Amino acid sequence: MQFSMQVIKTKKVLTEKLNKLGSSLNSGLVPTMGALHQGHASLIRKAVEENDKVVVSIFVNPTQFNNLEDLNKYPKTLDADLHLISEISEDIIVFTPEVSEIYPKTVVPKIYDFEGLDKVMEGEFRDDHFNGVGTIVEELLIVVHPTRAYFGEKDFQQLRIIQKLTEIRQIPVEIIGCEIVREDHGLAMSSRNERLSKETRLKAAFIYETLKAAKIKFGTDNALSIKEWVVNEFKRTNDFELEYFDITDVETLTPIIEKTNNLKYRAFIAVYVENVRLIDNIALN
């Protein structure tokens, strides 16, 4: 399949291309691992609307997987990805590096101090995951030097960590968080959804329904009682295995016991279904 958009595999060629376009133009970056869906498409469209030039990266980053089987199963659908991107704009630059281009010596992540943002929820269950995320995102921000970079709120903890990354590394970029895009029945769009059977995919709407109910309860109940309720809801079904549910302060991601006025809170959840790990979250106030 042929596309008129430019697909670039090396940092050197990407830098040359961006330099030719000129530094006076606003630029947007959308980092992805491919297997693109309409959630990714919404990020790309927003980047195209808000910038003069846009780079979409497609790179399955090995250092953010703590499970080798998960890495090996991650779908690689480059032709379909390029088709989706081309339907948005043929002027987008697509960066598809090999692992050796990003990790020329050893495939290991840098080590960061994210001030505790990486120690809860996902960080508790996925060793070094956010060091891997930080390594690839920092590399892309340095190479592309975008005005803005776009990330989905489905990975809200990742979004906060990337904001912290730009702060501690003093990288001049605006990090844009974009709303979660959901399937018709409410399941947050994810490349992992493709690994679910059609029947289970429909049943997985239970995850979002539970989050919405927790949001209603947050108006009157404390965080511990809501967490207990969620745990019991998942115990009642054989289809899902709850890994965690937490209510946290949006800024620090610290799990809370009691609410404080004037702070923003979010509920986060991770669930296994058919051996596929799904995450989701919802703003509570």
C-alpha positions as CSV (number, residue, x, y, z in Angstrom):
1,M,0.0,0.0,0.0
2,Q,1.4,3.4,-1.0
3,F,1.0,6.7,0.7
4,S,2.2,10.2,-0.3
5,M,2.9,11.1,3.3
6,Q,6.5,10.8,4.4
7,V,7.4,7.8,6.5
8,I,10.8,8.3,8.2
9,K,12.8,5.6,10.1
10,T,15.8,7.5,11.5
11,K,16.3,10.5,13.8
12,K,18.8,12.0,11.4
13,V,16.3,12.1,8.4
14,L,13.5,13.3,10.7
15,T,15.6,16.2,12.0
16,E,16.6,17.2,8.4
17,K,12.9,17.1,7.3
18,L,11.8,19.3,10.3
19,N,14.6,21.7,9.8
20,K,13.6,22.2,6.1
21,L,10.1,23.0,7.2
22,G,11.4,25.8,9.4
23,S,11.4,26.4,13.1
24,S,8.9,29.3,12.9
25,L,6.0,26.9,12.4
26,N,4.0,25.4,15.3
27,S,4.5,21.7,15.5
28,G,2.5,18.9,17.2
29,L,3.7,15.5,18.3
30,V,1.5,12.4,18.8
31,P,3.5,9.5,20.3
32,T,1.9,6.1,19.7
33,M,2.8,2.4,19.7
34,G,0.7,1.8,16.6
35,A,-2.4,-0.5,16.4
36,L,-4.2,2.8,16.0
37,H,-7.9,3.3,16.7
38,Q,-10.3,6.2,16.8
39,G,-8.9,7.3,20.2
40,H,-5.6,7.9,18.5
41,A,-7.3,9.5,15.6
42,S,-8.9,12.1,17.9
43,L,-5.4,13.0,19.1
44,I,-4.1,13.3,15.6
45,R,-7.0,15.4,14.4
46,K,-6.6,17.8,17.4
47,A,-2.8,18.1,16.6
48,V,-3.6,18.8,12.9
49,E,-6.1,21.5,13.9
50,E,-3.8,23.3,16.3
51,N,-0.4,23.1,14.5
52,D,1.2,23.9,11.2
53,K,3.1,20.5,11.1
54,V,2.5,17.2,12.9
55,V,4.6,14.2,13.6
56,V,3.0,10.9,14.6
57,S,5.5,8.3,16.0
58,I,4.8,4.6,15.8
59,F,7.1,2.6,18.0
60,V,6.4,-0.4,20.2
61,N,8.7,0.6,23.1
62,P,10.2,-2.5,24.7
63,T,11.3,-0.8,28.0
64,Q,7.8,0.0,29.1
65,F,6.7,-3.6,29.1
66,N,7.3,-5.6,32.2
67,N,5.8,-8.7,30.6
68,L,7.6,-10.1,27.6
69,E,4.5,-12.0,26.5
70,D,2.5,-8.7,26.5
71,L,5.2,-7.2,24.3
72,N,5.2,-10.1,21.9
73,K,1.4,-10.0,21.6
74,Y,1.2,-6.3,21.0
75,P,-0.3,-5.9,17.5
76,K,1.8,-4.5,14.7
77,T,-0.5,-3.1,12.0
78,L,1.6,-0.5,10.2
79,D,-0.3,-0.5,6.9
80,A,-3.7,0.0,8.6
81,D,-2.1,2.7,10.8
82,L,-0.8,4.6,7.8
83,H,-4.2,4.3,6.2
84,L,-5.9,5.8,9.2
85,I,-3.4,8.6,9.4
86,S,-3.7,9.4,5.7
87,E,-7.4,9.8,6.0
88,I,-6.8,12.6,8.5
89,S,-4.0,14.3,6.5
90,E,-1.4,13.3,3.9
91,D,0.9,16.0,5.2
92,I,1.6,14.3,8.5
93,I,5.1,13.0,9.1
94,V,5.2,9.5,10.4
95,F,8.2,8.4,12.4
96,T,8.6,4.6,12.6
97,P,12.1,3.9,14.1
98,E,13.6,0.5,14.8
99,V,14.5,-0.4,18.3
100,S,18.2,0.0,17.5
101,E,17.5,3.6,16.5
102,I,16.1,4.5,19.9
103,Y,18.4,2.2,21.9
104,P,21.6,1.9,20.0
105,K,23.7,0.3,22.7
106,T,21.5,-1.5,25.3
107,V,17.7,-1.7,25.6
108,V,17.4,-0.3,29.0
109,P,15.5,2.8,30.3
110,K,16.8,5.9,31.9
111,I,16.0,6.2,35.6
112,Y,13.8,9.2,36.7
113,D,12.6,10.7,39.9
114,F,8.9,11.4,39.3
115,E,8.4,12.4,42.9
116,G,6.2,9.5,43.7
117,L,3.8,9.8,40.7
118,D,5.2,6.5,39.4
119,K,4.9,4.5,42.7
120,V,1.2,4.1,42.9
121,M,-1.4,2.3,40.7
122,E,0.3,1.3,37.5
123,G,3.7,1.7,39.0
124,E,2.9,-0.6,41.9
125,F,2.1,-3.5,39.4
126,R,4.5,-2.7,36.5
127,D,8.1,-2.3,37.5
128,D,10.1,0.3,35.5
129,H,7.1,0.9,33.3
130,F,7.2,4.7,33.7
131,N,11.0,4.8,33.3
132,G,10.5,3.2,29.9
133,V,7.7,5.7,29.1
134,G,9.9,8.6,30.2
135,T,12.8,7.4,28.1
136,I,11.0,7.2,24.8
137,V,8.9,10.4,25.4
138,E,12.0,12.4,26.3
139,E,13.8,11.1,23.2
140,L,10.9,12.1,21.0
141,L,10.5,15.5,22.5
142,I,14.2,16.2,22.0
143,V,14.3,15.0,18.4
144,V,10.9,16.6,17.3
145,H,11.1,19.7,19.5
146,P,7.3,20.1,19.3
147,T,5.3,23.1,20.4
148,R,2.7,20.7,21.8
149,A,2.5,17.0,22.4
150,Y,-0.8,15.1,22.7
151,F,-1.7,12.2,25.1
152,G,-5.0,10.6,25.9
153,E,-6.5,10.8,29.4
154,K,-7.2,7.0,29.4
155,D,-3.6,6.8,30.6
156,F,-4.0,9.7,33.0
157,Q,-1.2,8.6,35.3
158,Q,1.1,8.5,32.3
159,L,-0.1,12.0,31.3
160,R,0.8,13.4,34.8
161,I,4.2,11.7,34.7
162,I,5.0,13.2,31.3
163,Q,4.0,16.6,32.6
164,K,6.4,16.0,35.5
165,L,9.1,14.8,33.0
166,T,9.0,18.1,31.0
167,E,9.2,20.0,34.3
168,I,12.3,18.1,35.7
169,R,14.0,18.0,32.3
170,Q,13.0,21.6,31.5
171,I,11.7,20.7,28.1
172,P,9.7,23.6,26.6
173,V,6.6,21.9,25.3
174,E,2.9,22.1,26.1
175,I,1.5,18.7,27.1
176,I,-2.1,18.4,26.0
177,G,-4.4,15.9,27.7
178,C,-7.3,14.8,25.5
179,E,-10.6,13.2,26.6
180,I,-11.1,9.5,26.7
181,V,-12.7,8.1,23.5
182,R,-15.1,5.3,24.2
183,E,-16.8,2.5,22.2
184,D,-20.6,2.8,21.8
185,H,-21.2,0.8,25.0
186,G,-18.7,2.7,27.1
187,L,-15.5,0.7,27.0
188,A,-12.5,3.0,26.7
189,M,-10.9,2.5,23.3
190,S,-7.6,0.6,23.5
191,S,-5.5,-1.5,21.2
192,R,-5.9,-4.3,23.7
193,N,-9.7,-4.4,23.1
194,E,-9.0,-6.3,19.8
195,R,-7.8,-9.3,21.8
196,L,-11.2,-9.7,23.4
197,S,-14.0,-11.8,22.1
198,K,-17.0,-9.9,20.7
199,E,-19.2,-11.1,23.6
200,T,-16.6,-10.2,26.3
201,R,-16.0,-6.8,24.7
202,L,-19.6,-6.0,25.2
203,K,-19.5,-7.3,28.8
204,A,-16.5,-5.1,29.5
205,A,-18.8,-2.1,29.5
206,F,-19.3,-3.1,33.2
207,I,-15.9,-1.4,33.9
208,Y,-17.2,2.0,32.9
209,E,-20.6,1.5,34.4
210,T,-18.9,0.8,37.7
211,L,-16.8,4.0,37.4
212,K,-19.9,6.0,36.7
213,A,-21.6,4.6,39.8
214,A,-18.5,5.3,41.9
215,K,-18.7,8.9,40.7
216,I,-22.3,9.2,41.9
217,K,-21.3,7.7,45.2
218,F,-18.5,10.2,45.6
219,G,-21.0,12.9,46.2
220,T,-22.0,11.4,49.5
221,D,-19.7,8.5,50.5
222,N,-16.0,8.4,51.6
223,A,-13.3,6.9,49.4
224,L,-12.8,3.8,51.5
225,S,-16.5,2.8,51.4
226,I,-16.6,3.4,47.6
227,K,-13.5,1.2,47.2
228,E,-15.1,-1.5,49.3
229,W,-18.2,-1.3,47.2
230,V,-16.3,-1.6,43.9
231,V,-14.3,-4.6,45.2
232,N,-17.6,-6.3,46.1
233,E,-19.1,-5.5,42.7
234,F,-16.3,-7.3,41.0
235,K,-16.4,-10.3,43.3
236,R,-20.0,-10.8,42.2
237,T,-18.9,-11.5,38.6
238,N,-16.7,-14.3,37.2
239,D,-15.9,-12.4,34.0
240,F,-13.4,-10.0,35.5
241,E,-10.5,-9.9,37.9
242,L,-10.0,-6.6,39.7
243,E,-6.3,-5.6,40.0
244,Y,-6.9,-2.3,41.7
245,F,-9.3,0.6,42.2
246,D,-8.2,3.8,43.7
247,I,-9.4,7.4,44.2
248,T,-6.6,9.9,44.1
249,D,-5.8,13.6,44.2
250,V,-5.4,14.6,40.5
251,E,-2.1,16.5,41.2
252,T,-0.2,14.0,43.3
253,L,-2.0,10.8,42.4
254,T,-2.0,10.0,46.2
255,P,-4.9,7.7,47.1
256,I,-7.2,9.4,49.5
257,I,-9.3,8.5,52.5
258,E,-11.3,11.7,52.9
259,K,-12.1,14.5,50.4
260,T,-10.7,18.0,50.8
261,N,-12.5,21.1,49.4
262,N,-11.0,22.7,46.3
263,L,-9.1,19.6,45.2
264,K,-9.8,17.6,42.1
265,Y,-10.1,13.8,42.3
266,R,-10.2,10.9,39.9
267,A,-11.0,7.2,40.2
268,F,-8.7,4.7,38.5
269,I,-9.2,1.0,37.8
270,A,-7.3,-1.9,36.3
271,V,-9.1,-5.2,35.4
272,Y,-8.1,-8.5,33.8
273,V,-10.6,-10.0,31.4
274,E,-9.7,-13.0,29.2
275,N,-6.1,-12.5,30.3
276,V,-6.2,-9.0,28.8
277,R,-5.4,-6.1,31.2
278,L,-7.7,-3.1,30.8
279,I,-7.4,0.3,32.5
280,D,-9.8,3.2,32.8
281,N,-10.5,6.3,34.9
282,I,-13.0,9.0,35.5
283,A,-13.0,12.5,36.8
284,L,-15.0,12.7,40.0
285,N,-15.5,16.4,40.5
